[in-house]
Amino acid sequence: MNINLIGVPLYYGSDKKGADLGPDKIRENNVMDIFQKYNHDAYDLGNIFVPKVSDEDKFLFNNKMKFLKPIVDVTTNLAEEVYNSMFSGNFPFIIGGDHSLGLGSISGASKYYDNLAVIWVDAHGDINTDKTTESGNVHGMPLAAAMGIGSPELTNVYYSGRKVKPENVFIIGARDLDEGEYKLISDRKLNVYSTKDINKLGIKAILADVQKKLTQNSVEAVHLSFDIDCIDKALVPGTGTPVSNGMSVDEGKYLIEYLMNTGLIKSMDLVEFNPLLDKNDKTLKVVMDLIDCTFKSTYNANSTISTMSAK
């Protein structure tokens, strides 16, 4: 596999400093060695430029959405980077940074693939809008914007209009949703699998259902967006919005391994690692383990998925 590593040192979407340090912390821990270990050709494209904006000016660009203009600028530039990477036949692997960057990744991938699906692995839905947000944090809005729902400044990032059809959106691991998000899920009949569903049915059954729907929808490619807060907060203290009762690390790895082995994943985000909040590098070790699992899976694409104990 030809991999392009793209860093996005962005914290504006979460309004919590530290997520911007994630990309370089991952690099310092020899992420390139992981690619080499599994015989991938990888090139580090560096970090997307993030303009400096003071906290005092967070509502300067919009009175409902914090840091709106720099987030739009960063996600637009990321979209172009992702599109160019795909056009060159490469796999864009985006490390963050907060989850607002997902709008850029999806926008770039959807320009390249006509019938794109998005698998959003997250404790949160990230389907708020400027009308429903309780915090004003844009990292709670990117998936809604990618579906063409919300403020035009976000829905029209990179190119005008919807990037992914609602029926091609799959949210896995959600357990902290706002009232407006529940309404959107109901109105658009979104595919949402909570951690309660995972505990009841097992991660293997959930993923089999997702794969079945991807086939039914004739999906060309999938963008996988993995927020580490999908993992239980006791296991990943180094993230900005941790939530209890989350997935285990083994479930997270199984999910990645299963999806990578479908051959449909053509781009991926790994987001919301905040080194400032980490404890004894506990979260860093999980992050590096997840990356290793991702690219080991692609190396062994024709192998049988591991038989982790799952219902």
Backbone torsions as a table, in degrees:
resi	resn	phi	psi	omega
1	MET	NA	140.3	173.8
2	ASN	-97.7	117.2	-172.7
3	ILE	-112.5	134.6	168.9
4	ASN	-108.7	116.3	176.1
5	LEU	-86.8	125.2	-178.2
6	ILE	-126.5	119.3	177.7
7	GLY	-94.5	142.0	177.2
8	VAL	-131.0	90.9	-176.1
9	PRO	-80.0	72.5	-171.6
10	LEU	-119.7	130.1	172.4
11	TYR	-121.9	-5.9	-173.1
12	TYR	-59.1	-33.1	-178.4
13	GLY	-67.8	-30.4	179.5
14	SER	-96.4	-16.4	-176.3
15	ASP	55.6	36.9	178.0
16	LYS	-141.8	111.2	-175.6
17	LYS	-63.4	147.1	178.6
18	GLY	126.2	-38.6	177.8
19	ALA	-62.9	-26.9	178.3
20	ASP	-67.5	-17.7	-179.8
21	LEU	-88.1	-9.1	-175.7
22	GLY	-57.9	-51.2	-176.1
23	PRO	-57.0	-46.0	-177.9
24	ASP	-72.5	-31.1	175.9
25	LYS	-63.7	-39.9	177.8
26	ILE	-66.0	-41.2	177.8
27	ARG	-62.9	-42.6	-178.7
28	GLU	-61.0	-21.3	-179.3
29	ASN	-100.6	29.8	166.2
30	ASN	64.8	46.2	178.0
31	VAL	-62.6	-33.0	-179.1
32	MET	-64.3	-27.2	178.4
33	ASP	-66.6	-30.7	178.5
34	ILE	-63.9	-45.7	179.2
35	PHE	-60.8	-44.4	-178.4
36	GLN	-64.5	-38.5	-178.3
37	LYS	-57.6	-34.8	-178.1
38	TYR	-101.9	19.9	172.6
39	ASN	62.9	31.6	173.1
40	HIS	-89.0	149.9	169.8
41	ASP	-91.0	117.0	-175.2
42	ALA	-128.2	142.7	177.4
43	TYR	-133.3	128.4	179.2
44	ASP	-85.6	112.1	-179.7
45	LEU	-82.3	1.7	179.4
46	GLY	81.7	-164.8	-177.3
47	ASN	-100.5	140.4	168.8
48	ILE	-63.8	135.8	179.9
49	PHE	-66.4	131.3	177.0
50	VAL	-119.0	113.8	-179.4
51	PRO	-65.9	149.2	179.6
52	LYS	-84.1	126.3	176.9
53	VAL	-133.2	131.6	-178.0
54	SER	-72.9	153.5	178.5
55	ASP	-60.4	-30.1	179.7
56	GLU	-65.1	-22.1	-176.3
57	ASP	-102.6	16.1	-173.8
58	LYS	-61.8	-30.0	179.3
59	PHE	-102.9	14.4	-178.6
60	LEU	-63.7	-33.6	-172.5
61	PHE	-94.2	-19.5	-179.6
62	ASN	-166.1	136.8	-175.2
63	ASN	-84.2	-0.8	178.8
64	LYS	-115.0	-28.1	-174.5
65	MET	-120.7	121.1	-175.7
66	LYS	-71.1	139.4	173.1
67	PHE	54.4	37.3	-171.1
68	LEU	-59.6	-49.9	-174.3
69	LYS	-62.8	-49.4	179.2
70	PRO	-62.2	-33.0	177.6
71	ILE	-66.4	-42.4	176.9
72	VAL	-62.1	-42.6	179.8
73	ASP	-62.8	-45.7	-177.8
74	VAL	-66.4	-45.2	-178.0
75	THR	-68.0	-33.5	176.0
76	THR	-64.4	-45.5	178.8
77	ASN	-65.8	-37.8	177.1
78	LEU	-64.8	-41.4	179.1
79	ALA	-57.0	-43.9	178.8
80	GLU	-63.9	-39.8	178.8
81	GLU	-64.4	-43.2	179.4
82	VAL	-65.5	-45.4	179.0
83	TYR	-59.9	-46.1	-179.5
84	ASN	-63.5	-37.6	178.0
85	SER	-62.2	-46.9	178.9
86	MET	-65.0	-40.6	179.9
87	PHE	-60.6	-29.9	179.5
88	SER	-86.2	2.3	178.1
89	GLY	84.0	21.6	-176.3
90	ASN	-108.1	168.3	178.2
91	PHE	-104.6	109.4	177.6
92	PRO	-76.3	122.3	176.3
93	PHE	-115.3	110.8	-170.7
94	ILE	-104.3	125.5	178.5
95	ILE	-113.5	132.2	-177.4
96	GLY	-110.9	-178.1	12.1
97	GLY	83.1	152.9	179.5
98	ASP	-83.4	171.0	-168.6
99	HIS	-76.6	-5.9	174.4
100	SER	-60.6	-25.2	179.6
101	LEU	-62.8	-20.9	-179.0
102	GLY	-58.5	-28.3	177.4
103	LEU	-63.3	-38.8	178.5
104	GLY	-68.3	-44.1	179.6
105	SER	-60.1	-48.3	-178.9
106	ILE	-63.7	-40.1	-178.9
107	SER	-62.1	-42.3	178.2
108	GLY	-66.9	-44.2	-179.0
109	ALA	-66.0	-36.4	-176.6
110	SER	-75.4	-21.5	173.8
111	LYS	-71.8	-29.9	-178.6
112	TYR	-84.5	-39.9	-178.7
113	TYR	-109.6	127.9	-178.3
114	ASP	-69.1	-41.9	-176.7
115	ASN	-116.0	76.4	-178.1
116	LEU	-88.9	144.9	168.6
117	ALA	-115.1	156.7	178.3
118	VAL	-126.3	126.2	171.8
119	ILE	-107.4	115.0	-171.5
120	TRP	-110.0	105.2	-175.9
121	VAL	-100.3	111.3	-165.5
122	ASP	-166.0	146.4	172.1
123	ALA	-69.6	-19.1	-176.3
124	HIS	-117.1	160.7	179.5
125	GLY	-81.8	-30.7	-176.4
126	ASP	55.1	36.6	179.5
127	ILE	-121.5	30.5	170.4
128	ASN	-78.8	168.7	174.6
129	THR	-132.0	179.4	176.2
130	ASP	-63.4	-20.5	179.9
131	LYS	-85.9	-27.2	-174.1
132	THR	-108.4	-13.8	-175.4
133	THR	-60.7	138.7	176.2
134	GLU	-97.4	-16.9	-174.7
135	SER	-114.4	-24.5	-173.1
136	GLY	81.5	4.2	-179.2
137	ASN	-82.9	122.4	-173.3
138	VAL	-71.1	-19.1	177.5
139	HIS	-67.6	-6.9	173.7
140	GLY	-94.7	9.2	-173.8
141	MET	-125.4	-11.9	-167.7
142	PRO	-63.2	-35.3	-176.8
143	LEU	-72.4	-37.6	174.3
144	ALA	-61.2	-46.5	-179.3
145	ALA	-61.2	-37.9	178.9
146	ALA	-64.3	-27.8	176.8
147	MET	-86.1	3.8	179.0
148	GLY	83.6	20.4	-176.3
149	ILE	-113.7	124.3	177.8
150	GLY	123.6	-157.9	-176.6
151	SER	-65.1	136.0	178.5
152	PRO	-57.7	-29.9	178.3
153	GLU	-59.4	-31.9	179.1
154	LEU	-93.5	-42.1	-177.3
155	THR	-66.2	-22.0	-178.3
156	ASN	-103.7	18.6	175.0
157	VAL	-59.4	133.2	176.4
158	TYR	72.4	-51.7	171.9
159	TYR	-151.5	158.3	-172.7
160	SER	-72.4	137.8	170.0
161	GLY	97.9	-177.1	-173.8
162	ARG	-62.9	139.7	178.9
163	LYS	-101.1	-30.1	-177.6
164	VAL	-144.9	139.0	179.0
165	LYS	-73.7	141.4	-179.6
166	PRO	-53.8	-35.9	-179.7
167	GLU	-69.5	-13.7	177.9
168	ASN	-100.6	14.0	178.5
169	VAL	-105.9	132.2	-179.4
170	PHE	-131.5	116.6	179.7
171	ILE	-104.6	123.7	-177.0
172	ILE	-122.8	131.6	176.0
173	GLY	94.8	6.0	-177.0
174	ALA	-66.2	134.9	177.0
175	ARG	-152.4	8.3	179.2
176	ASP	-142.6	83.0	-175.4
177	LEU	-112.0	146.9	177.3
178	ASP	-89.9	164.9	-177.1
179	GLU	-57.4	-44.1	179.7
180	GLY	-64.7	-30.4	178.8
181	GLU	-71.5	-41.1	176.7
182	TYR	-58.4	-40.4	179.7
183	LYS	-65.1	-42.8	179.8
184	LEU	-64.3	-40.4	177.6
185	ILE	-59.3	-43.2	-179.8
186	SER	-69.3	-46.1	-176.8
187	ASP	-64.1	-41.1	-176.0
188	ARG	-98.1	1.0	179.1
189	LYS	52.2	50.3	-177.4
190	LEU	-71.8	150.8	176.3
191	ASN	-83.0	102.9	-177.3
192	VAL	-125.2	128.7	179.4
193	TYR	-121.2	108.9	-177.8
194	SER	-80.4	171.5	175.1
195	THR	-67.0	-26.7	173.4
196	LYS	-63.2	-40.4	176.8
197	ASP	-63.4	-41.4	179.7
198	ILE	-63.1	-44.0	-179.9
199	ASN	-65.6	-33.9	-177.6
200	LYS	-79.2	-45.9	-172.2
201	LEU	-98.8	-25.6	-175.0
202	GLY	93.7	145.0	-176.5
203	ILE	-63.6	-33.2	-179.1
204	LYS	-63.3	-44.2	179.7
205	ALA	-66.9	-38.3	177.5
206	ILE	-59.9	-48.4	-176.6
207	LEU	-68.2	-34.9	176.3
208	ALA	-63.1	-38.9	178.1
209	ASP	-65.9	-42.7	177.3
210	VAL	-60.0	-47.8	-178.4
211	GLN	-61.3	-39.6	177.6
212	LYS	-59.7	-44.0	-179.4
213	LYS	-69.8	-34.8	175.8
214	LEU	-60.6	-41.6	178.7
215	THR	-66.6	-44.8	179.7
216	GLN	-60.9	-33.9	-177.8
217	ASN	-88.0	3.4	179.3
218	SER	53.1	43.4	-178.5
219	VAL	-68.3	134.2	178.8
220	GLU	-80.9	-40.4	-172.7
221	ALA	-156.2	158.9	-179.2
222	VAL	-126.9	134.8	168.0
223	HIS	-98.1	122.4	179.0
224	LEU	-99.1	122.0	180.0
225	SER	-118.6	110.3	-170.2
226	PHE	-112.4	110.9	176.2
227	ASP	-95.2	126.0	-174.6
228	ILE	-67.1	-11.8	177.3
229	ASP	-76.3	0.4	169.9
230	CYS	-66.7	-24.4	177.5
231	ILE	-79.8	147.3	-179.4
232	ASP	-55.6	140.0	-172.9
233	LYS	-63.1	-23.7	177.2
234	ALA	-67.2	-22.1	-176.7
235	LEU	-96.9	-22.8	-178.8
236	VAL	-133.9	75.4	-180.0
237	PRO	-66.0	-22.0	-174.8
238	GLY	-87.8	60.2	174.8
239	THR	-146.8	152.1	-167.5
240	GLY	-74.0	-30.0	-178.4
241	THR	-130.7	68.0	-176.9
242	PRO	-70.5	148.5	-178.8
243	VAL	-136.8	137.5	179.5
244	SER	-75.5	172.4	178.0
245	ASN	60.3	40.2	-179.1
246	GLY	-95.5	-173.1	178.5
247	MET	-69.5	156.5	171.8
248	SER	-81.9	164.1	176.3
249	VAL	-61.6	-40.0	179.4
250	ASP	-62.5	-38.0	177.3
251	GLU	-66.8	-39.9	176.7
252	GLY	-62.0	-43.0	179.0
253	LYS	-67.3	-40.7	178.5
254	TYR	-61.5	-43.3	179.0
255	LEU	-58.2	-49.4	-179.2
256	ILE	-62.3	-45.8	-177.5
257	GLU	-62.5	-45.4	179.1
258	TYR	-58.6	-50.8	-175.2
259	LEU	-67.6	-40.4	179.5
260	MET	-63.8	-34.1	-179.0
261	ASN	-76.2	-8.4	172.9
262	THR	-72.8	-21.5	-176.5
263	GLY	80.0	1.5	-177.4
264	LEU	-90.0	-21.7	-177.0
265	ILE	-73.8	117.0	-176.9
266	LYS	-113.7	-5.1	176.5
267	SER	-163.0	157.7	-175.6
268	MET	-153.9	141.6	168.8
269	ASP	-106.9	146.6	166.7
270	LEU	-130.8	113.6	-165.8
271	VAL	-132.6	169.6	171.7
272	GLU	70.5	24.5	170.1
273	PHE	-82.6	122.0	-178.1
274	ASN	-119.3	98.4	-178.0
275	PRO	-59.1	-28.1	-179.0
276	LEU	-66.7	-24.0	-178.4
277	LEU	-99.4	-5.2	-175.7
278	ASP	-71.6	158.2	179.4
279	LYS	-125.9	114.4	179.0
280	ASN	53.9	36.4	178.1
281	ASP	59.1	25.1	-179.0
282	LYS	-62.8	-45.9	-179.8
283	THR	-71.7	-39.6	178.0
284	LEU	-55.2	-43.5	-179.5
285	LYS	-63.8	-38.2	177.0
286	VAL	-65.4	-44.6	180.0
287	VAL	-58.6	-46.9	-178.9
288	MET	-66.7	-33.6	177.6
289	ASP	-66.9	-40.0	178.0
290	LEU	-64.8	-40.2	178.2
291	ILE	-65.4	-43.6	177.7
292	ASP	-58.4	-45.0	179.6
293	CYS	-61.1	-41.2	-178.5
294	THR	-58.9	-49.1	-172.0
295	PHE	-92.3	-13.6	166.1
296	LYS	-70.2	-38.9	-179.9
297	SER	-62.8	-40.9	-179.5
298	THR	-68.8	-32.5	177.6
299	TYR	-67.2	-35.7	-179.8
300	ASN	-105.0	43.6	-171.9
301	ALA	-60.8	-26.4	-178.5
302	ASN	-96.7	3.6	-178.5
303	SER	-84.2	166.0	177.5
304	THR	-75.7	139.0	178.0
305	ILE	-61.5	138.7	-176.9
306	SER	-59.5	149.3	-175.9
307	THR	-95.6	59.4	173.7
308	MET	-62.6	143.3	-179.3
309	SER	-63.2	115.0	179.2
310	ALA	-145.7	149.3	-180.0
311	LYS	-66.8	NA	NA
